[in-house]
Amino acid sequence: MDTVRVRFAPSPTGSLHLGNVRTALYNWLYARHTQGVFILRVEDTDKERSSEAHCEELMDILYWLGLKWDEGPRIGGPYASYKQSERTAIYEEHLAKLKAKNAVYPCYCTEEELELERKRQLGRGHMPKYSGKCRKLTLEERKNLDAEGKPSVLRFIVPPGEIVVHDEVRGEVRFPDDQIGDFVLTRSDGSPTYNFTVVVDDALMKVSHVIRGEDHLSNTPKQILLYQALGYTPPKWAHLSIIKGPDGQKLSKRHGETSVEAYKSKGYLPDAFLNYLALLGWSPKSGEILPLERMAAEFDLSHVGKSGAIFDPVKLHWMGQQYIAKMSLDELTRSLLPYLADAQYIDRDQARSKFDWLKGVVDTVRTSLGCFSDIVKETFYFFSDELSFTPEQTEEMKGQRALLESYHKAFSEISDFNGENFLKAVKEVGKQVNLKGKALYHPLRLALTGREDGPELAKVGPLLGKDKVIERLTVWTTDQVRR
């Protein structure tokens, strides 16, 4: 069997989004599963939108995720350069081959003319495609148009006949020849188009499998024709379903964050993030929680689904919780310090002197953490006295003054303020006022944390400390006016 060679070929025109990275992941997994080669190629021919900053950012993201490439920018390889902007001479050479075969012709139609033609075809109920009228121009007519300085693009002549795509995910997909018109290979400024450059690069880089999103399926017949015209063997194809939002539509910014950088900034662990993305379209045999190496061992294109998977932030958060739970408490606490510092909860010196206390705080809330930034909202009441209450909560607390006074008295009498003694005091108050369960605990939780739910109060109380607990109860057991 020939070596499997796959590629991830993003355009550096913005931040990598979830669909991009899932495509990169599936390519990486397939390469590792088959002991193949994973190539990174940067498709930066869009001069106006591409930037070196975006290029560096996307490579940094792939490194953060652990999806390191075997050939590509930063490391090179036998088919360099791996940036399309540096491969112009190669494209010109291949264009010359097509011209020599009379497989292309200049098209002088304006955007307005093409749009009018498109609308007419739609009005007749036909699939829009270029009519090929410029193919009929004589050599003399072309010379006259060139002499006038009329801009032109270069179109590929589509031969007659149905095109069949044998897809590893979707099976056999047929494209009747009446659906494909002569398509553009170079723009009016002479720069090559995607369909042309991707074929040249994939062929020269010996890409054996093209694994990409289903939005590229319609490009595949055009690319097959170019492979044939240039004398290359097409690769195997695998078109992945799109990722959808909860409403069943293609995932977009209206559904929330879609850039991977945003999830990195929130503090999602890369392994958890990749584990979740892998499940959006692939069904592994050995359960949901899989490290990257295990995913690679199991990955198979035959188990990739055709239908679009729904991106569920709640499930991603759950996945993050499973990975954070495996971290040592020391490692987790140190990882959370930058987020606590950014929230101005604690500075470096305080973190050093109060590290054991911080570990206690982290241990108390760690099961609620799906990403590192969660630590800010889950622990604010340990660092700030600015607890906020709704009007309904305020009225509830005013009505529980007697209960809170009982807590105040019971906690004041504890000499060793630890979890065991805290819990004993709560139970004793419960006996005194004949309350238990939520009726007993809820007012106390609100008074100490300003929250409706949270970790065990027997852990929270001692971490707050006796003085802070008494202080927060005093607010509700005096005649101070609540906001």
N, C-alpha and C positions, 0 to 999 in steps of 0.2 A: 504493500500500500504506500502511495506517495505521501510525503509529509503534508499534514494539514496546515494550511496557512490562512489565517483570518485577519481581518483588520477592523479597527475602529477609526472612522474618518470624520471627525467633527469639523465644523466651520467655526473659527474663532471670532464670532460676531456678537457674542454675549455670554452669559453664564451658562454652564451646563445645567440642563434640567433633568428631571427624573427619568424621562424616556431615553435621553442620551445615555445616561449612566447604566440603565438596565441593558441597553444594547451593548455597551462596552463590557458589562459584566458577563452577558451570555457569550460574547465572543471570547473573552478571557477564559471562562469556564470550559468552553469547547476546546480551546487550544490546550489547556492543561489536561483535560480528560483524554485527549488523543495524543499527548506528548508532541503537540504541534507548536506553531509559532504565532505569537500575538503581535500584530503590527499596529503602531499608531501612525496615522498619516493626517496631516493638517491640510484641510481643503480651504485655502485662504485666497482664492482667486477673486472674491468679492472685495475689490480694493477699497471701496468706500466704507464698508461696515467691518471689515476684518482689522484686527489690531494685534500687535505683539503682546500687549498686556493681557488680552483675553486668551491668547495662546499660552502664555505662561501660567495663567490662572487655571486653565483646564488641565494642564499637565500637573500642577500642584494638587488639584483635586484627585486626580487618578492616583498619584503617589500616596495621598492621605488615605484613600480607600484601600490601598494595597494592590491595585491593578497595574502592576508594572509591566511595561511592554518589552518585547525582545528585540524589536527593531523600531527605529523612529527618531524623532528629535531628541536631543541631549545625549543619545547613545550611538546613533548612526546605524549602519547596517549595509549589506551588499547592494541595496537598490536605492541608496541615497541620491538625491535629497528626498526627504519625506515631507517636504512642504511644497505644495503645488505652485506657489509663487516663484519657486526656484527651478521649476521644470519646464519653463516656456519653450526652450529649444526642442525638447522631446515632443511636445504637442505639435509644434510647427512641422517637425519631421513626419509625424503621422498624418497631419493634414495634407502634406505633399503627396503621400501615398494615395489618399482618397481622391485628390485632384487628378492624379495620374490615371486613376481607374475611372474617371468621369462619374464618380459616385456622389459628387456635390455640385451645387450651383449657387450663384449669388441671388439673393432675394432683396428687392428694393421696396417692398410694401411697407407703408407706414403703420404705426400703431393704430391710428384711426381707421385705416383701411382694413386691418386685420380684425379689429373689434366689430366693425360693421358686418364683415363676412361671418364672424362668429354668431352674431345676433340673428342673421338671416338663416343660418343653419339650424339654430335652436328653434326659430319660428316654424321651420318645416318639420320639426321633430327629429332632426338628425344629430348625431354625435359631432360636436365641433372639431374640425381638423382643417389644416391648411389645404387649400384647393390645388396648389401646385402651379398657379398661373405663371409665376416667374420662371418656372422650368421651361416654359414654351418660348421664352425670349430668344431671339436670334443673337448671334455673336455681335452683329452690328448694333443691335438695340442695346446690348449690355455695354458696349464701348461708348455709346452716346450718353447713357445714364451715368457712367463713370466720369465721362468728360464734364458733365454738368455738376459733378461733385455730390451726386445723390448718395446718401449713406446706404450701405447694404449689410446684410448678414449672410452667413454661409449655411445653406440647408443641405441635409443628407437626403438622398433619393431613396425612399422606402420601396423596396421591391414588392410585387404582389405575393399574396399567400398568407395563410394563417400562421400565427406564431404561438407555440406551445411552451409554457414555462412549467418545468417540473420542480415543484417547490417542496422542500423537506418538511415544511409545516403544513402547507395548504393543499398538498397533492398537485394534481394537474390543473393548471389555469390556462385557458385559451383566449387568445386575442385575435378576433377576425381582422383581416387586413383593412376593412373599411373604417376601423377605429383609429388608425394611425396615419397621420399625414406626414409629409416631409418635415422633419424637425430641424431646429437650429443647432449648429455646432459652434459657431463663433458669433459674437455680438458685433454691433456696428463699429466698435473700437478695436476689433480684432481679437479680443480676449476670448478664450475658449469657454464653453458652457459646461455645466456639471456632467451631463450625460456623456460628453466626449472625454473629458479628463478622467472621469472615474473608470471608464473602460480601459484607457491607455495605462493608467496607473495600476489597476488591478491585474491587468495582463502582464505587465513588465515585472511587477512584484510577485508574480506567481501565486496570487490569491486563489485558494482552492474552494473556499466557501464564503459567500457573501451573506452575512447574517445582519439584518437591518429591519427597520420598521416597515409596517405594511403600507405606509404612505408612499413608499418607493416602489411598490409593486407595479404601478402603472408605467414606471420608467424602464422596467425590466425588458419588455419586448424591444424597445429602442436600443437598449444596450446589447442585447443578443445580436441584433442586426449589425451593430458596429463591430462586435467581436468577429462576426463572420466576414465582414467587408475587409477587416484588417488582417485576417488570416489567423486569428487567435481562437483557442478553445474556451468557451464560456465556463465560468465556475459553477458550482452547485449553489442553489439559492435557498434561503430560509427567511421568510418575511414574518416578523413578530407582530402580534396584535398591539394596538395602541393601548395606552393606559388611560382609563376613564375616571372622571370624577364621580361623586355619589349620585349625580343626576343622570349618569349614563352617557354623558357627552365627553368628548376628548378633554383630558385634563388640561386646565389652563389657569391663569392667575386668578380668575374669578372664583376658583375653588380653594384658593389659599396659596401658600408658598409652593413654588414648583422648582426653584433653583436648588441645586445641591449645596451651594455655598451657604444658603440660609439654614439648612439643617446642620451643616458643620458648625455654624456660628451658635446654634442652639445647644450644641454639645451632644449630639447623637454620636454614639460610638460607631466607627466605620463598619465594624463587623456586624453590628445589629442592623445598620442601615442597608448593607448589602444583603444580609439574610432576608430582610423583608422584601427588598426589590426582587430578589430571585424568585420569590413565591408569586409574583405578579405575572403569571403566565406559565409557570413551570410547576409540576407536581412531583417532588422527590418521594422516594419510597420510604425513607427512614424518619419521617416526622418533620416538624417545622423548624426546630432549632438546629441549625447546621453551621459549623465553622466553614470558612472558605475552602479549606482543603477537602473537607467532606463533600461539599457541594461539587467541587471539581471531579471528585471520584464518581459521583452519581449522575452528573449532568448528561442528558441525552436529548437531542433535538426531537426525537420521537415522542417525548413526554411534554413538549411545549404545546400549549393550547392555541386554538385558532381564535377564540372569542376574547374580547377585551376584558382585562382585569380591572377591578375597581380599587383605586387608591384610597385607603382608609387610614387617616391620621391616628385614629384610636388604636388600630392594630399595630401601627408602627410604634406608637408609644408603649404598647404592651411588649413588643419585641425588645425595645430599649430596656425595659424593666428587667427582662430575663437576663440580659447581658450585664447590666449594672449589678444585679444580684450576685454575679460570680466574681466581682472585683473584691480584693481585700479591702478592709475598712481604711487602712492607711493610704492605699493607692487611691481609693475613691475620694477620701477627704482632700488629699493634695490636688486631685484633678478638679475639685469643686472650688478651690480657693480663688482662682481668677474671677469666677462668676460672683462670688461673695464680695470680692474686692471691687469689681465693677459696679456693684449695687451699693457700694460704700457702707457695707455692713461691718467690714473688718479690714484692717491694713496688715501689712506684712509682719510688723513687730507683734501685733496682737495675735496674729495667727500662730506665730512661733511660741509665744508664751501661753496661749490658751489651746494648744493643739489637742490635748486630751479631751477638753470640754467640747471642742469642735467635733471630734470623732463621736462623742456621745450624741450630739445634735444630729449629725449625719446618720448615725445608726438608727436613730429614732424615726427618721423620715425616709430612709433609703428605699423602702418598698414602693414609695409613691413616685420615685424618680424614673422617668423614661429617657430623659436627657439631662445633661449637667445643669442647664439653665433653669430647670425646675426647682433647683435648690433655693432660688430667690423667693418664689411665691410660697414654697413649703415651709420656710423657716423665718419669715419676716418677723413673727411675734417674739422670736428669741433675741432679736437685735433692736427692735423698735417698740416704743410704747404708744405709737400712733395707730392704735387699733380703731377701725371704723365699724360702725353699726348702723343697720337700717332702722328706720323709725319703728318697725315691728319688733326688731330685736331689742331696741331700747325699752319699749313698753313691756316686753316680756321680762327683761331684767329688773325693771322697777317693781314688777309684781312678785319677784323672787327675792326681795330684800331680806326677808327673815331667813331663808335658806342660805343665802350668801353670808349673812352675819354668823350663822352657825359654822360655816366653813372657816370664816375669819378667825373665830375663837378656837376651833379645833386645830388649825394649822399653827396658830400662835403658840400653842402649848407643846408643839413638837420640838424636842431638843436636837435630835439627830434627824435632819430633814432628808430622808432617803425614800426610795420608791416604796419599800415595804411599809414604812410608817405613814407615808402619804396615803396609801390605799387603806390602811387601817382607820385613819381619820375619816376618810370618805364614807366607809362602811358604818362607822359609829354615828356620823351625822345622819346617814340614811335611817338608822334605827330610831334616832331621836325624832325625826320629822315624818317617819313612816313613809319613806319614798325609796324607790329603787329604779334601776334601768335608766332610760332616757330622762325621765323626770328628775332623777337625782344628778345625773352627770351633765346634761346639756347646759344648764345655766352656768355651771362651773367652767365648762369648756369655753363658752362664749366669753366669760369674764377674763380667763387667762390667755386666750388665743385670738378672740374675735372671729373664730371660725365655727361653722356648723359641724364640721367633722375633722378628723385628724388622728394622729397616733395616740397611743394609750396615755392618759393623763398621769398615770403613775410614773411614766418616763419623762413627760413634759415638765411636771411640777418640780422635781429635783434639779433639772437642768436650768430652769428659770431661777431657781433658788428661793429660799424662804422669804427673803426680804421683798423680792419682786412679786411673788404670789400674794403676799399680804398687801402690798401696795396696790395691785390690780383689783383685789377684792374691796379694798378701802374705798375706791372710786364709787362702788355700787352700794356701799353700806353707810355712806354719809349723805349729807344733803347737798352735795355738789351737783350742779346742773349739767346733765349730759347734753352734748351737741346733737 
